[in-house]
Amino acid sequence: MRAIWLKSQREHLGYSQEGLAAQLQLAGIDISRAAISGWENGYYSPPLEDNKFRIALAQALQISVTDLLARAGFEVETGDLSAIGWEAAQLVENLPPDQQRVAIKILRALAEG
């Protein structure tokens, strides 16, 4: 299955395939321009089962992991979150793990007043 969503978001951000590969390489993902071309042309699928890869790709594409999975065709539950709750969840989800913990502490402190 072609990853049209990937090409669309990549182009929206102004990245070439090589540029996206470079972004992923900076995040520690060993990937080539040819692999990205293969995903976009449907020769193979991006390794979305790999959590480190999912996070790096979502960050490179400037979307949440949940949005990435939804765009890739996975069924994603949002639960009973309001629009603002969904936005907050996506913002926290896009942070590196150490910053996620800080964000949650801040949110808890705000909630406790």
Secondary structure, DSSP 8 states (H G I E B T S, - for coil): ---HHHHHHHHHTT--HHHHHHHHHHTT----HHHHHHHHTTSS---TT-HHHHHHHHHHHTS-HHHHHHHTT-----TT--HHHHHHHHHHHTS-HHHHHHHHHHHHHHHH-
